[in-house]
Amino acid sequence: MLFLSVHNVTLPGSTTPSSAADAIAPSLQHRPSGCTACTSELTIPPSPSDAPPPPSPIVEVEFKGHRKALFANPRQLVLQYGELVLVTSPFGTDAGRVSALGKEAQRKQQLFYNGAEPEQTILRKATPEDVQRYNQNRQEELDILREARRLAKTLPELEQMKLTDAEWQWDRRRLILYFTAPERVDFRQYVRLMSQRFRTRIELRQIQARDETRRLGGIGPCGRELCCATFLRECQPVPLNAARTQQLQFNLLRLSGLCGRLKCCLLYELQLYREALQHYPPLNAIVHTDGGPAKIVKLDILRQQLQLQLLETGLPLTLSLEQVKQLQEQGRVEIPTTPELAESPGKDEEESLPPEEELT
């Protein structure tokens, strides 16, 4: 078989690119990358100044279980996000990681702490020995939780108490045990047994099902980390009316989260639906169309459409919101005296909603 050699061909008026990068269009050669998955110098420009940031007078510190608090920085320490620091506490010294600095910490102080000044202060940055002790406490907490559950089984009055987590204070002067229970529990005898066993101050804190899931963390049905374990500051109760307002099917397995309660994300778009429903007639309203009277059976707020069903033939009919408004201006929309779905609950109705409805 005969092979022919291939030579570079240069067209008149053109230049041969010296590399593959030169063959790219000039407008795309220096285009900034939108990728955020890497930290190379090509995607993230270097800082114009290498000067260290000024010390933050207020610092937010995060402890185990996403517990956060504000601390003063009287020693003017230059800290970084995620750095382990030692702080004062009412019962000794504790350790946590920096979660907010500078303007961000001041903004959180106004939003989440009602502008209150921090009562505790930051002592110092953690040394390698402090970090080792911090990691040792975290490793021993699982064994402590097993021992605490074993002692709880010996007391019949603690039959309904469920221990979920244990947390050592950094200096081991306090041990916090978190538990859930359907009602109040008398654990005075249990505290005495735990104090004799671990020779330290014992605190038992009763938490709700949402707080338990927040401390333990996990992956939600959406495939992302739980909202309560990432960015939500507090776990608010979700009424069942939130699902009714958004016209969701009452499938409790899909509406409930890992905590067994209604998902927190049902509140994200609730206000949007309430405002949009003010422009729609209620369900079961009778619309006198050209094809005859029809009953509204579904509201599609995202597409701004209404699905109707003709009373005479039972055939489905879809109308836009503008068409229904025109018919309503002509007096061809009959509002029932007891609509199935109200337009939007007012302030009084919203405050009268049940604080939390159990899922059965």
Long-range contacts (C-beta under 8 A, 24 or more apart in sequence): 52-78, 53-78, 53-101, 53-102, 54-78, 54-102, 55-79, 56-101, 56-102, 56-105, 58-105, 58-106, 58-109, 58-118, 59-85, 59-98, 59-100, 59-101, 59-105, 59-122, 60-98, 60-99, 60-100, 60-101, 60-104, 60-105, 60-108, 61-85, 61-87, 61-96, 61-97, 61-98, 61-99, 61-122, 62-96, 62-97, 62-98, 62-99, 63-94, 63-96, 63-167, 64-138, 64-165, 64-167, 64-215, 65-165, 65-167, 65-178, 65-214, 65-215, 66-214, 66-215, 66-229, 68-99, 69-118, 69-120, 70-105, 70-108, 70-109, 70-113, 70-116, 70-118, 71-118, 71-120, 71-121, 71-122, 72-117, 72-118, 72-120, 72-121, 72-122, 73-121, 73-122, 74-121, 74-122, 75-122, 75-123, 75-124, 77-122, 77-124, 77-125, 79-122, 79-125, 83-125, 83-126, 84-125, 84-126, 84-130, 84-131, 84-134, 85-122, 85-123, 85-124, 85-125, 85-126, 86-122, 86-123, 86-124, 86-125, 86-126, 86-130, 86-170, 87-120, 87-121, 87-122, 87-123, 88-120, 88-121, 88-122, 88-123, 89-120, 89-169, 89-174, 91-169, 91-173, 91-174, 91-201, 92-169, 92-170, 92-171, 92-173, 92-174, 93-123, 93-169, 93-170, 93-171, 93-173, 94-169, 94-170, 94-171, 95-126, 95-130, 95-134, 95-170, 112-233, 130-170, 133-170, 134-170, 137-168, 137-170, 137-172, 138-168, 140-168, 141-165, 141-166, 141-167, 141-168, 142-166, 144-168, 144-175, 144-198, 145-177, 147-197, 148-177, 148-194, 151-190, 151-193, 151-194, 151-197, 152-190, 154-193, 155-189, 155-190, 155-193, 157-185, 157-186, 157-187, 157-189, 158-185, 158-187, 158-190, 160-185, 161-185, 161-187, 164-207, 164-212, 164-215, 164-216, 165-212, 165-215, 165-216, 172-200, 173-200, 173-201, 174-200, 174-201, 174-202, 174-203, 175-200, 175-201, 175-202, 175-203, 176-203, 176-204, 176-205, 177-202, 177-203, 177-204, 177-205, 178-204, 178-205, 178-207, 178-211, 178-212, 178-215, 179-204, 179-205, 179-206, 179-207, 180-206, 180-207, 180-208, 180-209, 180-212, 181-206, 208-235, 209-259, 209-260, 209-261, 210-235, 210-259, 210-261, 210-264, 211-235, 212-259, 213-257, 213-258, 213-259, 218-258, 220-257, 220-258, 220-263, 221-254, 221-257, 222-265, 226-257, 226-258, 227-264, 227-265, 228-264, 232-264, 235-264, 236-264, 236-267, 237-355, 237-356, 238-262, 238-263, 238-264, 238-266, 238-267, 238-356, 239-353, 239-354, 239-355, 239-356, 239-357, 240-354, 240-357, 241-345, 241-353, 242-266, 242-267, 242-270, 244-341, 245-270, 245-273, 245-274, 245-277, 245-341, 245-344, 245-345, 246-270, 246-273, 247-298, 247-299, 247-341, 252-359, 252-360, 255-359, 256-359, 260-359, 261-356, 261-359, 262-357, 262-359, 273-301, 274-344, 274-345, 275-344, 276-301, 277-301, 277-341, 277-342, 277-343, 277-344, 278-343, 278-344, 279-321, 279-325, 280-306, 280-321, 280-324, 280-343, 281-306, 281-324, 281-328, 281-333, 281-335, 282-335, 282-336, 282-339, 282-340, 282-341, 282-342, 282-343, 283-339, 283-340, 283-341, 284-336, 284-339, 284-340, 285-333, 285-334, 285-335, 285-336, 285-339, 286-311, 286-333, 286-334, 286-336, 287-319, 287-324, 287-327, 287-332, 287-333, 287-334, 288-327, 288-332, 288-333, 288-334, 289-317, 289-319, 289-327, 289-332, 291-317, 299-341
